[in-house]
Amino acid sequence: MTPTLWGRATSVNVQKVMWALAECEIAHTRIDAGGRFGRTESDEFGAMTPLRRVPVWQEDGITLWESHAILRHLARGPAAALWPETSAERATADQWIEFTTTTLLPPLIGVFYQKVRLAPPDRSVDLLSTHLGGLDTALDILDARLADSPWLSGPSFSIADIAAGSPMYRYFTMDIPRPHRPALADWYARLTKRSAYRETVMTSYDELRGA
Ligand SMILES: N[C@@H](CCC(=O)N[C@@H](CS)C(=O)NCC(=O)O)C(=O)O
């Protein structure tokens, strides 16, 4: 069976997987699901994931949901180039992936909702300010790490950069204040030089805008 990625290309969590697949030129089929494509309420989809969210990865012997679990799975197999060599660097990659889930993504998604996804009458100045505050904290931490290390897990690009780097295109293109963080800006500039990033992540999110 050709491995299948389920999920719409405008989802930041699907983009992580698309990016890893593109970096390593892994053959697969992608089926649009979620958002305007629907499908997630079908029995077939519910049988793959109780969350009914995207992405879902299907290959012989395994059906996986949760984008970071999919990244780790690929990095232990066909995307081994994205898994650091040493045990310490692997643990460090894991640490930054967890940080992405717990500390970076919640405020970044909150800001994205307030600036893009919600229609202007549904937006809240107070919530935007709260989310921007949380985002500042997370980005200061990332900036300090990247001042010390070229990539999040150490000397080489890894799935940690994919997890944390995927939402950065939205961060750097939304109409929001962006305090100068030199190491973060340099890391992002290096991400944008990767053709796989440009093809899978640096794509329009206009269709997600609230009316
Ligand atoms: N923690 C999950 C979150 C998955 C998630 O929230 N996916 C969103 C898209 S980014 C979703 O399925 N939204 C509903 C939809 O697209 O219909 C992961 O990392 O895979």
The ligand as an ORCA input file, in Angstrom:
! r2SCAN-3c Opt
* xyz 0 1
  N      -2.585     17.721     18.239
  C      -3.112     17.436     16.922
  C      -3.994     18.603     16.497
  C      -4.746     18.278     15.225
  C      -5.646     19.438     14.842
  O      -6.121     20.203     15.684
  N      -5.921     19.544     13.529
  C      -6.777     20.602     13.051
  C      -6.148     21.277     11.846
  S      -4.635     22.116     12.248
  C      -8.107     20.012     12.604
  O      -8.223     18.832     12.326
  N      -9.121     20.874     12.525
  C     -10.405     20.483     12.030
  C     -10.484     20.515     10.538
  O      -9.512     20.849      9.846
  O     -11.573     20.188     10.033
  C      -1.949     17.218     15.937
  O      -0.864     17.790     16.167
  O      -2.106     16.454     14.967
*
